[in-house]
Amino acid sequence: MSALLYLALLVAAPTVRSQAIQDSRCYLMNGGAVESFFIGEDTPVGSIIGTLSVNGEPEDESGNISLKLQERGAAVGIAPGTKNLTLLRVLDREEKLGPSSVYVNVRCDRRHTADPSFVIPVSVRVWDVNDNAPVWSGAPYRARVSELSAVGARVAAATATDPDQPGPHATVHYSVLPGPHSEYIKFLHELDSTLVIAKPLDYERVHNLTLNLRARDAGTPPRYNDTTLYVEVLDADDQNPKFEHEHYVAVIPDDAQDGTELETNPGPIKAWDQDEGINAPLVFSASGPGAERLRVSRDTGRLAATAMLLENLPLTVVLKAMQVDNPDRYALATVSVRRRVGRGASAAVELEPGSSMVTPGVTATAEQKEIKFTRKEYVARLPEDAAVGTLVLTLNTSPHTDRPLQFYVSERSFLEKFAINSLGEVLLRKSLDYETAATYYYQVMVTDGATNDTASLNITVDNVNEWEPRFRYPLYEFRADLDSEQDGLNGQSGASTGLIKVGQLDVYDGDAQDSVTLTLRGLHAPFFYVNAAGELFLRGEAVASLNTTVLHLVATAHDSGAPPRQSSVPVAVHVSGAGLGAEVTSAGASGVLATFVVALVLLALAVCALLIYICTVRRRIPKGDPTTDKLSSGVVAATSGSLQSVSAGATTILDSTSSLDIRQEQNNVKHSQRGPGKSKVAPSPPEAISGAERTAGAGALMSDHIAGAAGRSGVAWPSTEANDRDSVAEATNPALAEHMNLTVYF
């Protein structure tokens, strides 16, 4: 029987062994069900994408498996006799040149068996590379700008887009390339496509601007595209007219009559508008004492004599050339009218006393002096915070004369800021602002009614640090994800190397010439770095030491003015990331445990203090000590047979007799006790008693109290003559033990 069992086991053994050994061909080695591959969109056609991790060998003759794609015309294929997946067509993340992903099924057959085929899904995904440059929209660009446009005014919008996927490869940075006139136009921000004026324009200096613009992405290496901006500067009425000469001398011939045109030296009267693009027409007129004696042509400025002029010479007037379209734009010149003396080349000009102006080609007949400025150019500097009424400078003239002097200024705008009195003192009429106007330039003329002179006046405004730096927001709050930040140079996480950009701190200063410097302060300030442009970065090497998800610091902006000013704002940065989470979680758990332990210790201390307090109070409660009885009796002791009331808060009643009935005592106690917490006036002391009654002992004294007699207050007044024997007897009385805890408040 045993032999038969042994033979049966030998027959069944191969079957069991064959079931234990399974055929693993066509299974994935990693135990998965899908194969996934990632490649860049710049991978060339024919490159091996990857190798399938399939069990078995697909060689042509000696292999034990065969691999084949089920899809036809797929962008990928399997090289014969290998497991290699190769690229057959171009892949493009933007799907312009090819698909952005491929999904195929690979069929695996086990050779020499009748087993069914296995299907292995294969996924090929494409990541973006910087293979596209930014593209300008609507380039080249043209714009027309008035020369009066303020700095910061919008010129145009030059927008460029990058077809790459959103991210660094599609982030466009704008710039104006260096070149002629590139200082006049700039982009509002390197990430903003708005073009603005960077420097005041002047039509008289430049009529047209040609600038080269560049759009560059943030890829590695970056790709860029250039275009051109054409700006036409429009002339504006910002210039006053101008005379060809500042002084003219008109000579009246001997045969002059009413209406005779006068010749002027050093040339004919001529003026023009300095705004070349506008070239507004001018009208001429004369002003000053005696101006009605001289006839001035409104259109040409030619001078003609009148009958009154021939009778009243010499004459000096102010000639004015004013724009027809803008009365605020005008120019001034002086004209001196003299009579010719004699005939021919030797003729001279008649001079009035105090004048030395000589007409070319003639000689003077008398030595005369004319009014003159001591300088041809007056220069003054004034801080912009100068008080109204400040003396700017004095326009000194020579020679000294008692005749009143009159001063004329080339522009009416002078009177908006300054004033000149008859002494030639230039005074400040209105507060100055360096940011509005840094210099003032005028032509000043002085006349004493007979002669005149001109000089230039140049007033420079010095900048004063009036403004402190101002941040755009009173609080900055940023978020930094350590997992999403990538270093473009080596593909490593930005948290481990280099700097991680957190955000932008925008700060401005109202003083034009001041530069602003940013500094960081606070507990977490060493973890950050801020550059001159206000970009805030988290240092990569500081990430490992972070133990919180919220970092606090203070950004302070200092300007370069004198005295320097500063302002600060708080900054909060919320940091998140896989590497940070474990540390912060551990730190948070430790903090909760420490808080719990501290709470337990405080609770234990409170319980101990309460127990000590209870023990102390219980020890202070009397327990029937005879000494306590004596002290209590002594507090309210009466002298000379009379009792005195006690002003203390409470007194314990200890008086009783040895023969006191306990049952009667319990009934009387109910009448004698008073509610706790009430304050009553002490009863009047009892009347004097006789000596016999005093010898009766404490029992007789307490009889009314025990019986609850009417008219009593319920308080026993112990006798001062109670002997020690009675006190000892009372202390040992069992009935007295319960009375010892009775406290009466009065």
Stockholm file with secondary structure:
# STOCKHOLM 1.0

chainA/1-746         MSALLYLALLVAAPTVRSQAIQDSRCYLMNGGAVESFFIGEDTPVGSIIGTLSVNGEPEDESGNISLKLQERGAAVGIAPGTKNLTLLRVLDREEKLGPSSVYVNVRCDRRHTADPSFVIPVSVRVWDVNDNAPVWSGAPYRARVSELSAVGARVAAATATDPDQPGPHATVHYSVLPGPHSEYIKFLHELDSTLVIAKPLDYERVHNLTLNLRARDAGTPPRYNDTTLYVEVLDADDQNPKFEHEHYVAVIPDDAQDGTELETNPGPIKAWDQDEGINAPLVFSASGPGAERLRVSRDTGRLAATAMLLENLPLTVVLKAMQVDNPDRYALATVSVRRRVGRGASAAVELEPGSSMVTPGVTATAEQKEIKFTRKEYVARLPEDAAVGTLVLTLNTSPHTDRPLQFYVSERSFLEKFAINSLGEVLLRKSLDYETAATYYYQVMVTDGATNDTASLNITVDNVNEWEPRFRYPLYEFRADLDSEQDGLNGQSGASTGLIKVGQLDVYDGDAQDSVTLTLRGLHAPFFYVNAAGELFLRGEAVASLNTTVLHLVATAHDSGAPPRQSSVPVAVHVSGAGLGAEVTSAGASGVLATFVVALVLLALAVCALLIYICTVRRRIPKGDPTTDKLSSGVVAATSGSLQSVSAGATTILDSTSSLDIRQEQNNVKHSQRGPGKSKVAPSPPEAISGAERTAGAGALMSDHIAGAAGRSGVAWPSTEANDRDSVAEATNPALAEHMNLTVYF
#=GR chainA/1-746 SS CHHHHHHHHHHHHHHHHHHHSCCCTTSBTTSCSCEEEEEETTCCTTCEEEECCBSSCCCTTTCSEEEEESSSSCSEEECTTSCEEEECSCCCTTSSSSCSEEEEEEEEEETTSCCCCEEEEEEEEEECCSCCCCEESSCSEEEEEETTCCTTCEEEECCEECCSCSSGGGCEEEEECSSTTTTSEEEEETTEEEEEECSCCCTTTCSEEEEEEEEEESSSSCCEEEEEEEEEEECCSCSCEEESCSEEEEEECTTCCTTCEEEEESSCCCEEESCTTTCCCEEEEEESTTGGGEEECTTTCCEEECHHHHHSCCEEEEEEEEESSCTTCEEEEEEEEEEEESSGGGCEECCCTTCCCCCTTCCCSSCCCCCEESCSEEEEEEETTCCTTCEEEECCEESCCSSCCEEEESCTTHHHHEEECTTCEEEECSCCCTTTCSEEEEEEEEECSSCEEEEEEEEEEECCCCCCCEESSSCEEEEEETTTCBCTTTCCBTTTSSEEEEEECCEECSSTTCCEEEEEESTTGGGEEECTTCEEEEEGGGGGGCCCSEEEEEEEEEECSSSCCEEEEEEEEEEECHHHHHHHHHHHHHHHHHHHHHHHHHHHHHHHHHHHHHHHHHHHSCCSCHHHHHHHHHHTCCBTTBCCCCCSSEEECCCCCTTCCHHHHHHHHHHHCCCTTCCCCCCCCCCCCCHHHHHTCHHHHTHHHHHTCTTCCSCCCCCTTCCHHHHHHHHHCHHHHHHTTCEEEC
#=GC SS_cons         CHHHHHHHHHHHHHHHHHHHSCCCTTSBTTSCSCEEEEEETTCCTTCEEEECCBSSCCCTTTCSEEEEESSSSCSEEECTTSCEEEECSCCCTTSSSSCSEEEEEEEEEETTSCCCCEEEEEEEEEECCSCCCCEESSCSEEEEEETTCCTTCEEEECCEECCSCSSGGGCEEEEECSSTTTTSEEEEETTEEEEEECSCCCTTTCSEEEEEEEEEESSSSCCEEEEEEEEEEECCSCSCEEESCSEEEEEECTTCCTTCEEEEESSCCCEEESCTTTCCCEEEEEESTTGGGEEECTTTCCEEECHHHHHSCCEEEEEEEEESSCTTCEEEEEEEEEEEESSGGGCEECCCTTCCCCCTTCCCSSCCCCCEESCSEEEEEEETTCCTTCEEEECCEESCCSSCCEEEESCTTHHHHEEECTTCEEEECSCCCTTTCSEEEEEEEEECSSCEEEEEEEEEEECCCCCCCEESSSCEEEEEETTTCBCTTTCCBTTTSSEEEEEECCEECSSTTCCEEEEEESTTGGGEEECTTCEEEEEGGGGGGCCCSEEEEEEEEEECSSSCCEEEEEEEEEEECHHHHHHHHHHHHHHHHHHHHHHHHHHHHHHHHHHHHHHHHHHHSCCSCHHHHHHHHHHTCCBTTBCCCCCSSEEECCCCCTTCCHHHHHHHHHHHCCCTTCCCCCCCCCCCCCHHHHHTCHHHHTHHHHHTCTTCCSCCCCCTTCCHHHHHHHHHCHHHHHHTTCEEEC
//
